């Protein structure tokens, strides 16, 4: 404990210099402003702003990049809630209840719930990193390819449970997501597959293109198909910008559950932080609704607070594998590795010993960054909500323009804009068929990772499939997935589930 306090005080002494506070503030501000634009999640935002950190001291550069990261993530949840556009994968779940709250004129409380949940989760995750960075490294080492594969199978089964409506449609969405994820170059042989001789498809389909198309353009086409008075952007009458006492009472346990789940799952390299937002939403749907509480999918504030908390906690504890093992656990961490290498820092176990000021300064700056987001964004909620009073005929061309810009700047490729158009039509079709697209996104993201870990596990075991059930952690995860699937498929549970979703619809 004394070591942890000594380390944290060292970190705070580094982070609390006027220069580093200024860089954290600039990072959070730029991240939020660019992250609010539809289609620009943390990855393209950091990629665009990375060059401005080249001339800085290493500690200042990483503190500023961390600020950009949190700011962009918060910006992603803002667009998810206000205009039904998830800026990044973690915001896909926030869309479900967040946008419904906005449509009921409660955009302010939804944004506040996201901000407060993120701050509490971020503060807790900072303490987790400080306390457990060293021992948790040992836990991460216990996970081999077989365990990762089994964890992702459990994640996909969880997505089936999470999806509203028909089980068959949810499974179909996951399978479609897995198939779309297989487009591109085969990892082992280097052969292009399902690319139909289109050079741009050899690298696979970009996540932003699918998310923008299915959620953004699909929604816009569906809206334009309705009479102008029925266009579903949001109720122009916005009531109360801050959550009520009842909201806080409901949010508090949800934030706590989301924070704990995100902190644990974020440590696992390979998409743990992403899984955490889906997993925490699934958990919330399993907890009993209180009297007077809206069903999930209709604007329940817990459906915003829990996944946002989990996402933020997970994205911060995902620094642990990077700083302790040198393993980037997601695309943002991969960019962080690039930034560290530019500044002649080799990420890995040595950073803690050879450069303690950088290691603990970065951790302390996470708390400062989260506090700044609250200070910056809670007063801005009124301004973001004002966006919703813009008439739809002005708003939708702007959304289309920003989506196209966001998609184009990711790879500087016009082909991606065409892909967004195609997936926009697919999203419209989903709208007409009343299909929930969130499981498709999860299948698309986890598919290539599952394939890679499965192949690695089979290579190590020389093609012996029993490796998945002979390793205890892997066997435990697969058993949990099988039990979950059986429970959902039981006739009595399925009937109740369908009745619940009919009531929600």
Beta strands, then each sheet from edge to edge (+ up, - down):
strand 1: 184-185
strand 2: 192-193
sheet 1: 1+ 2-
end
